[in-house]
Amino acid sequence: MSIGVFYGTWASIVEIWGRTKTYTHGFVIAPISLWLIWTQRHHWLRLKPTISYFGLLPIIAGGLLWLAANLSHVLVVEQLAVVIMLVGALWLVLGNTVTYALLFPLSFLFFMVPVGEDLVPPLIEFTSTFTVNLLRMTGIPVYREGNFFTLTSGSWSVIEACSGINYLIASITLGFVYAYLNYSSYWKRALFLLVSIIVPIIANGLRAYMIVMMGHLSNMTIAVGVDHLIYGGVFFSFVILLVFYLGSFWRDPPFTPVAAFQPEGEWGHDQQKLYLGIAAMSIFFMVWPLSHSWLSKFQSEGHIPSELIRASFDNWHKVDGLESNPVMTRPWEPYYDHAVDQLNQFYSDGQETIGIHLASFGKERQGRELVNSLNTLINPKYADAWRIIDYDTVTLATANRPQIIQSVLSGNGKTLLAFEWYQIGRNTLINSYEAKLMQLIKRLTADSGPELKIVVWKELTNQDMANASAELKAFSTHWLSQTHSIPPMN
């Protein structure tokens, strides 16, 4: 029933399995879970399933989570919610005793959720920092700009493929199975899982360091192409085998599930409880899609309000004509492929010119959301020409003192300073999780006001970062002070 009612979410899980090699293992998670149960079948068959209404708790909690995730378009949470509901349904029909006995194999089902993309940026940052620090400790001079670093022998960059996310997910998945098969105590299982998380992160840093060293020492003739992926795979396999070998020294004797909690009676004797449980489960499955259909109508249509288009200040006046130029004819400007409505405006105080970009995504669809990792300051088409060399957060002097992300961009012989933030109703946010939460609250309160991505920028003159930052702060403060006076839409 869960698969039928939430078919769209389950289909998105399978689609990601087939599209992304990082999550291809998802196809074998359910079979492995069944195999883990099958290996101890002579113990499980001694237990007698009964109906447990406690299983409705994860069904209700998962349903609420699914509704919230679907309204705010957080796919990974939506996918997690349907697995929670699936486990809740199994708990309902199997009962407390059997569910407790099968806790570890049932928990393995959560590996079906293709989670981990949000870990890529911090993993890239860790790998870059780890590699550069080791190179400097080795005595090799390194010049670093973000995730790009240059040695005397050549240049390197840490991209998504180098983040180690594939190694991390594989290690955790294999570590889970290994811990279940070799340890009976929960503290040993938890400890081994912790090792399975820490080791691949450090190992990936060592792998990156060794790849760079091989390239450097061979004058960029070794480990600069596909061969460095092969070396990395061999190294990772060796590390995982070493971890499993060391873990075998603390292996527990084959465990015997305790059958003392075995309930009296047999499953199916109380048919009334069974029918009531299935009826309640069906209701709680159906209520969430219906609620979503009603609440989704409160999403913003996506057009940028005319009040923002006409916005002007005492010292800053719109410069007409610049905003009509094609993308990238000027030194740089942000561009979001999936925005419903975008607007470039330029303001001048007679001496300096500041650009502002507004992007609205309207009634969002999956992959076309306001808060999405694909919405970046640099258009991927021009990633070779521009890069972010530094970023920080600054605080504006408005009443609620919002924080703004400040980035320094370099390319085409120019340096730019850019401020960016999310504007959800009257709330100024930079944290993507807080922005998603605010979107959800807005929709639950029937507020269809604008939800925007805003970028303010200017070109640095004589590399005067302090003055440029001060000017952008003043402009952004004036902008927010005026736009916050626009009444909310309902």
C-alpha positions as CSV (number, residue, x, y, z in Angstrom):
1,M,0.0,0.0,0.0
2,S,2.8,2.4,0.8
3,I,4.3,1.9,-2.6
4,G,1.0,2.5,-4.3
5,V,0.0,5.6,-2.4
6,F,3.5,7.2,-2.5
7,Y,4.4,5.8,-5.9
8,G,6.0,9.1,-7.0
9,T,8.4,9.1,-4.1
10,W,9.4,5.5,-4.5
11,A,9.9,6.0,-8.2
12,S,12.2,8.9,-7.5
13,I,14.3,6.6,-5.2
14,V,14.6,4.0,-8.0
15,E,15.4,6.7,-10.6
16,I,18.3,7.9,-8.6
17,W,19.6,4.4,-8.1
18,G,19.7,3.9,-11.9
19,R,21.0,7.4,-12.7
20,T,23.8,7.9,-10.1
21,K,26.5,5.3,-9.6
22,T,26.9,6.5,-6.0
23,Y,23.6,5.0,-5.1
24,T,23.4,1.9,-7.4
25,H,23.8,-0.2,-4.3
26,G,20.2,0.7,-3.5
27,F,18.9,-2.0,-5.8
28,V,20.4,-4.7,-3.5
29,I,19.5,-3.2,-0.1
30,A,16.1,-4.9,0.3
31,P,17.5,-8.3,-0.9
32,I,20.4,-8.0,1.5
33,S,17.9,-7.2,4.4
34,L,15.9,-10.3,3.5
35,W,19.2,-12.3,3.4
36,L,20.2,-11.0,6.8
37,I,16.8,-12.2,8.2
38,W,17.1,-15.6,6.3
39,T,20.5,-16.3,7.9
40,Q,18.8,-16.5,11.3
41,R,15.5,-17.9,10.1
42,H,15.6,-20.9,12.5
43,H,15.5,-18.3,15.4
44,W,12.9,-16.0,13.9
45,L,10.5,-18.8,13.2
46,R,10.2,-19.5,16.9
47,L,8.6,-16.1,17.4
48,K,4.9,-15.5,16.8
49,P,3.8,-12.2,15.2
50,T,0.9,-10.2,16.5
51,I,-0.7,-6.8,15.6
52,S,0.8,-3.8,17.4
53,Y,-0.8,-0.4,17.2
54,F,2.5,1.1,18.1
55,G,3.4,0.7,14.5
56,L,1.0,3.6,13.7
57,L,3.4,6.0,15.4
58,P,6.1,5.9,12.7
59,I,3.4,5.8,10.1
60,I,1.9,9.1,11.4
61,A,5.4,10.6,12.1
62,G,6.6,9.5,8.6
63,G,3.5,10.9,7.0
64,L,3.9,14.3,8.6
65,L,7.5,14.3,7.6
66,W,6.5,13.4,4.0
67,L,4.0,16.2,3.9
68,A,6.4,18.8,5.2
69,A,9.2,17.6,2.8
70,N,6.8,17.5,-0.2
71,L,5.6,21.0,0.5
72,S,9.1,22.4,0.9
73,H,10.5,20.1,-1.9
74,V,13.2,18.3,0.1
75,L,13.4,15.1,-1.8
76,V,15.8,13.2,0.4
77,V,13.6,13.8,3.5
78,E,10.5,12.8,1.5
79,Q,12.2,9.6,0.6
80,L,13.3,9.0,4.1
81,A,9.7,9.4,5.2
82,V,8.3,6.7,3.0
83,V,10.9,4.2,4.4
84,I,9.9,5.2,7.9
85,M,6.3,4.5,7.0
86,L,7.2,1.1,5.4
87,V,9.0,0.1,8.6
88,G,6.0,1.3,10.6
89,A,3.7,-0.9,8.5
90,L,5.9,-3.9,9.1
91,W,5.9,-3.1,12.9
92,L,2.1,-2.9,12.8
93,V,1.6,-6.3,11.3
94,L,4.5,-8.1,12.9
95,G,4.2,-6.8,16.5
96,N,6.7,-5.6,19.1
97,T,8.6,-8.8,19.7
98,V,9.3,-9.7,16.1
99,T,10.1,-6.1,15.2
100,Y,12.6,-5.8,18.1
101,A,14.2,-9.1,17.0
102,L,14.5,-7.9,13.4
103,L,15.6,-4.4,14.3
104,F,19.0,-4.5,12.7
105,P,17.9,-6.0,9.3
106,L,14.9,-3.6,9.2
107,S,17.1,-0.6,10.0
108,F,19.2,-1.7,7.0
109,L,16.3,-0.7,4.7
110,F,17.1,3.0,5.4
111,F,20.2,2.5,3.1
112,M,17.7,2.6,0.2
113,V,17.4,6.3,0.7
114,P,19.9,8.1,-1.6
115,V,21.3,10.4,1.0
116,G,24.7,12.1,1.1
117,E,24.8,14.9,-1.6
118,D,24.8,17.6,1.1
119,L,28.1,16.0,2.4
120,V,29.9,16.6,-0.8
121,P,30.9,20.3,-0.2
122,P,32.3,19.7,3.3
123,L,34.1,16.5,2.1
124,I,35.6,18.5,-0.7
125,E,36.7,21.2,1.7
126,F,38.2,18.6,4.1
127,T,40.0,16.7,1.3
128,S,41.4,20.0,-0.1
129,T,42.6,21.2,3.4
130,F,44.0,17.8,4.3
131,T,45.9,17.4,1.1
132,V,47.4,20.9,1.1
133,N,48.5,20.6,4.7
134,L,50.2,17.3,4.1
135,L,51.9,18.7,1.0
136,R,53.2,21.7,3.0
137,M,54.3,19.3,5.8
138,T,56.3,17.4,3.2
139,G,58.0,20.6,2.3
140,I,56.3,21.3,-1.1
141,P,55.2,24.9,-1.6
142,V,51.5,25.1,-2.5
143,Y,49.3,28.1,-3.6
144,R,45.6,27.5,-2.8
145,E,42.5,29.2,-4.1
146,G,39.4,27.5,-2.7
147,N,39.5,23.9,-4.0
148,F,42.2,24.7,-6.6
149,F,45.8,24.5,-5.7
150,T,49.0,24.9,-7.6
151,L,52.4,23.3,-7.2
152,T,55.6,24.0,-9.1
153,S,54.8,20.9,-11.2
154,G,51.2,21.7,-12.1
155,S,47.7,22.5,-10.9
156,W,45.1,20.4,-9.2
157,S,41.5,20.7,-8.1
158,V,39.3,18.7,-5.8
159,I,36.0,18.1,-7.5
160,E,32.9,16.0,-6.6
161,A,34.5,12.8,-7.9
162,C,37.4,13.4,-5.5
163,S,35.2,14.2,-2.4
164,G,35.2,10.5,-1.3
165,I,31.4,10.4,-1.0
166,N,31.3,7.1,-3.0
167,Y,33.9,5.6,-0.6
168,L,32.1,6.8,2.4
169,I,28.7,5.4,1.4
170,A,30.2,2.1,0.4
171,S,32.1,1.9,3.7
172,I,29.1,2.6,5.9
173,T,26.9,0.1,4.0
174,L,29.4,-2.7,4.1
175,G,30.3,-1.8,7.7
176,F,26.6,-2.1,8.7
177,V,26.4,-5.6,7.3
178,Y,29.8,-6.6,8.8
179,A,28.8,-5.3,12.2
180,Y,25.5,-7.3,12.1
181,L,27.2,-10.5,11.1
182,N,30.1,-10.3,13.4
183,Y,29.0,-8.6,16.6
184,S,26.1,-9.3,18.9
185,S,26.5,-6.4,21.3
186,Y,25.1,-3.1,20.2
187,W,28.0,-1.0,21.5
188,K,30.4,-3.0,19.3
189,R,28.2,-2.6,16.3
190,A,27.9,1.2,16.9
191,L,31.7,1.5,17.4
192,F,32.4,-0.4,14.2
193,L,30.0,1.8,12.3
194,L,31.7,4.9,13.7
195,V,35.1,3.5,12.4
196,S,33.4,2.9,9.0
197,I,32.6,6.6,8.9
198,I,35.9,8.1,10.1
199,V,38.3,5.8,8.2
200,P,37.1,6.4,4.6
201,I,37.2,10.2,5.2
202,I,40.8,10.2,6.3
203,A,41.7,7.5,3.7
204,N,40.3,9.7,1.0
205,G,42.5,12.6,2.1
206,L,45.5,10.3,2.1
207,R,44.5,9.0,-1.4
208,A,44.3,12.6,-2.7
209,Y,47.7,13.4,-1.2
210,M,49.3,10.3,-2.7
211,I,47.8,11.1,-6.2
212,V,49.2,14.6,-6.1
213,M,52.6,13.4,-4.9
214,M,52.8,10.8,-7.7
215,G,51.9,13.5,-10.2
216,H,54.4,15.9,-8.7
217,L,57.3,13.5,-8.5
218,S,56.7,12.1,-12.0
219,N,56.5,15.7,-13.5
220,M,52.8,15.2,-14.2
221,T,53.1,12.0,-16.2
222,I,51.6,9.6,-13.6
223,A,48.2,9.8,-11.9
224,V,46.9,12.7,-13.9
225,G,44.3,10.9,-15.9
226,V,41.9,8.0,-15.4
227,D,44.8,6.1,-13.8
228,H,44.5,8.1,-10.6
229,L,40.9,6.8,-10.2
230,I,42.2,3.3,-10.5
231,Y,44.9,3.9,-7.9
232,G,42.3,5.4,-5.6
233,G,40.0,2.5,-5.9
234,V,42.7,0.0,-5.2
235,F,43.9,2.0,-2.1
236,F,40.3,2.3,-0.8
237,S,39.7,-1.5,-1.2
238,F,42.9,-2.2,0.7
239,V,41.9,0.2,3.5
240,I,38.4,-1.4,3.8
241,L,39.8,-4.9,3.9
242,L,42.3,-3.8,6.6
243,V,39.5,-2.4,8.7
244,F,37.5,-5.6,8.4
245,Y,40.5,-7.7,9.2
246,L,41.3,-5.7,12.3
247,G,37.6,-5.8,13.3
248,S,37.6,-9.6,13.2
249,F,39.8,-9.8,16.3
250,W,36.9,-8.5,18.4
251,R,34.3,-10.8,16.7
252,D,31.6,-12.2,19.0
253,P,30.5,-15.8,19.0
254,P,27.4,-16.5,16.8
255,F,24.5,-14.8,18.5
256,T,21.2,-16.4,19.5
257,P,18.2,-14.1,19.4
258,V,16.4,-14.2,22.7
259,A,12.9,-15.7,22.4
260,A,11.9,-15.0,26.0
261,F,9.8,-12.0,24.8
262,Q,7.6,-14.4,22.7
263,P,4.0,-13.4,23.0
264,E,1.2,-15.8,23.7
265,G,-1.1,-16.7,20.9
266,E,-0.5,-16.7,17.1
267,W,-0.7,-14.0,14.5
268,G,-4.1,-13.7,12.9
269,H,-6.2,-15.1,15.9
270,D,-7.6,-11.6,16.6
271,Q,-8.9,-10.7,13.2
272,Q,-10.7,-7.7,14.5
273,K,-7.4,-6.1,15.6
274,L,-5.9,-7.0,12.3
275,Y,-8.7,-5.3,10.3
276,L,-8.7,-2.2,12.5
277,G,-4.9,-1.9,12.2
278,I,-5.0,-2.2,8.4
279,A,-7.9,0.3,8.2
280,A,-6.1,2.8,10.4
281,M,-2.9,2.4,8.4
282,S,-4.8,3.0,5.1
283,I,-6.3,6.2,6.5
284,F,-3.0,7.5,7.6
285,F,-1.5,6.7,4.3
286,M,-4.2,8.5,2.3
287,V,-4.5,11.7,4.4
288,W,-1.0,13.0,3.6
289,P,-1.4,13.2,-0.3
290,L,-4.8,14.8,0.2
291,S,-3.4,17.4,2.6
292,H,-0.6,18.1,0.2
293,S,-3.0,18.8,-2.7
294,W,-4.9,21.4,-0.6
295,L,-1.9,23.1,0.9
296,S,0.2,23.3,-2.3
297,K,-2.1,25.9,-3.8
298,F,-0.6,28.5,-1.4
299,Q,2.7,28.5,-3.2
300,S,3.8,31.7,-4.8
301,E,3.1,32.0,-8.5
302,G,6.6,33.3,-9.1
303,H,6.4,36.7,-10.6
304,I,8.7,39.3,-9.0
305,P,6.6,41.9,-7.3
306,S,6.4,45.3,-9.1
307,E,7.3,47.0,-5.8
308,L,10.8,45.4,-6.1
309,I,11.2,46.3,-9.7
310,R,10.4,50.0,-9.0
311,A,12.5,50.1,-5.8
312,S,14.8,53.1,-5.5
313,F,16.6,55.0,-2.7
314,D,17.7,58.6,-1.9
315,N,21.3,58.1,-3.0
316,W,21.0,55.3,-5.4
317,H,19.1,55.5,-8.7
318,K,18.4,52.9,-11.3
319,V,20.6,52.8,-14.4
320,D,18.4,51.9,-17.4
321,G,19.6,49.8,-20.3
322,L,22.3,47.7,-18.6
323,E,19.8,45.1,-17.4
324,S,18.7,44.3,-21.0
325,N,22.1,43.2,-22.2
326,P,22.5,39.4,-22.9
327,V,24.0,37.2,-20.2
328,M,27.8,37.4,-19.8
329,T,28.3,40.5,-22.0
330,R,29.4,42.2,-18.8
331,P,32.2,40.8,-16.7
332,W,29.9,38.5,-14.8
333,E,26.4,38.0,-13.6
334,P,24.5,35.2,-11.8
335,Y,22.1,33.1,-13.8
336,Y,19.6,30.4,-12.6
337,D,18.4,28.1,-15.4
338,H,15.2,27.0,-13.7
339,A,13.9,30.3,-12.3
340,V,10.4,31.3,-13.4
341,D,11.2,35.0,-13.4
342,Q,14.6,36.7,-13.2
343,L,15.5,40.4,-13.2
344,N,18.8,42.3,-13.4
345,Q,18.9,45.9,-12.2
346,F,21.7,48.3,-11.8
347,Y,22.0,51.3,-9.4
348,S,24.4,54.2,-9.3
349,D,25.1,56.9,-6.7
350,G,26.9,58.9,-9.3
351,Q,30.3,57.3,-8.7
352,E,29.9,53.6,-8.2
353,T,27.6,51.1,-9.9
354,I,26.1,48.1,-8.1
355,G,24.2,45.3,-9.7
356,I,21.3,43.3,-8.1
357,H,19.8,40.1,-9.4
358,L,16.4,38.8,-8.4
359,A,15.3,35.2,-9.1
360,S,12.0,33.6,-8.3
361,F,11.2,29.9,-8.9
362,G,7.4,30.1,-8.4
363,K,5.4,26.9,-7.8
364,E,8.5,24.7,-7.4
365,R,9.0,21.3,-8.9
366,Q,11.6,18.7,-8.0
367,G,14.9,19.9,-9.3
368,R,13.6,23.4,-9.9
369,E,13.6,24.8,-6.4
370,L,14.7,28.1,-4.9
371,V,17.0,26.2,-2.5
372,N,19.0,23.9,-4.7
373,S,22.7,23.1,-4.9
374,L,22.5,23.7,-8.7
375,N,21.7,27.4,-8.0
376,T,25.2,28.8,-7.8
377,L,26.9,32.2,-8.3
378,I,28.7,30.9,-11.3
379,N,26.9,29.6,-14.4
380,P,28.4,26.1,-15.0
381,K,28.8,27.1,-18.7
382,Y,31.4,29.6,-17.6
383,A,33.0,27.6,-14.7
384,D,36.3,27.6,-16.6
385,A,36.4,31.4,-16.7
386,W,35.3,32.2,-13.1
387,R,35.9,30.8,-9.7
388,I,35.0,31.6,-6.1
389,I,38.3,32.3,-4.3
390,D,37.0,33.3,-0.9
391,Y,33.7,33.6,1.0
392,D,32.6,34.7,4.4
393,T,29.5,36.0,6.2
394,V,28.7,39.6,7.1
395,T,26.0,41.2,9.2
396,L,23.8,44.0,8.0
397,A,22.8,46.9,10.2
398,T,19.0,46.4,9.8
399,A,16.7,45.9,12.8
400,N,17.0,42.1,12.9
401,R,20.7,42.2,11.8
402,P,20.6,39.5,9.1
403,Q,23.7,37.7,7.9
404,I,24.6,37.7,4.3
405,I,27.1,35.5,2.4
406,Q,30.0,37.5,1.0
407,S,31.9,35.9,-1.9
408,V,35.0,37.0,-3.8
409,L,35.0,35.9,-7.5
410,S,37.9,36.0,-9.9
411,G,37.9,35.6,-13.6
412,N,38.7,37.3,-16.9
413,G,41.3,39.4,-15.2
414,K,38.7,41.0,-12.8
415,T,37.7,40.5,-9.2
416,L,34.1,40.9,-8.0
417,L,32.5,41.1,-4.6
418,A,29.1,39.6,-4.3
419,F,26.5,39.4,-1.5
420,E,23.7,36.7,-1.7
421,W,20.8,35.6,0.4
422,Y,17.3,34.1,0.3
423,Q,14.3,36.4,0.8
424,I,11.4,34.3,2.1
425,G,8.6,36.8,2.7
426,R,10.1,39.3,5.1
427,N,12.8,36.9,6.3
428,T,16.4,37.3,5.1
429,L,18.3,33.9,5.3
430,I,21.5,32.3,4.2
431,N,21.1,28.8,5.7
432,S,19.4,26.5,3.2
433,Y,17.8,24.4,6.0
434,E,16.3,27.5,7.6
435,A,15.1,28.8,4.2
436,K,13.4,25.4,3.6
437,L,11.8,25.6,7.0
438,M,10.6,29.2,6.4
439,Q,9.1,28.1,3.0
440,L,7.2,25.4,4.8
441,I,5.9,27.7,7.5
442,K,4.9,30.3,4.8
443,R,2.9,27.7,2.9
444,L,1.2,26.3,6.0
445,T,0.1,29.8,6.9
446,A,-1.4,30.5,3.4
447,D,1.1,33.2,2.7
448,S,1.8,33.3,-1.1
449,G,4.3,36.1,-0.9
450,P,7.5,36.1,-3.0
451,E,10.3,33.7,-2.3
452,L,13.5,35.0,-4.0
453,K,17.2,34.5,-4.4
454,I,18.9,37.9,-4.3
455,V,22.5,38.7,-5.3
456,V,24.1,42.1,-5.0
457,W,27.6,42.7,-6.5
458,K,30.2,45.2,-7.7
459,E,33.5,45.1,-9.4
460,L,36.5,45.8,-7.1
461,T,38.5,48.9,-7.8
462,N,42.2,48.7,-7.0
463,Q,41.4,45.5,-5.0
464,D,39.8,47.7,-2.3
465,M,37.9,45.0,-0.5
466,A,37.0,47.0,2.6
467,N,35.4,49.9,0.7
468,A,33.5,47.5,-1.7
469,S,32.2,45.5,1.3
470,A,31.1,48.7,3.0
471,E,29.3,50.0,-0.1
472,L,27.5,46.6,-0.6
473,K,26.5,46.6,3.1
474,A,25.0,50.1,2.9
475,F,23.1,49.3,-0.4
476,S,21.8,46.0,0.9
477,T,20.7,47.6,4.1
478,H,18.7,50.2,2.2
479,W,17.3,47.6,-0.1
480,L,16.0,45.4,2.8
481,S,14.7,48.4,4.7
482,Q,12.5,49.4,1.7
483,T,11.4,46.0,0.5
484,H,10.4,44.8,4.0
485,S,7.7,47.5,4.0
486,I,5.9,45.7,1.2
487,P,2.8,44.1,2.7
488,P,2.6,40.3,2.7
489,M,0.4,38.5,0.1
490,N,-2.4,36.1,1.2
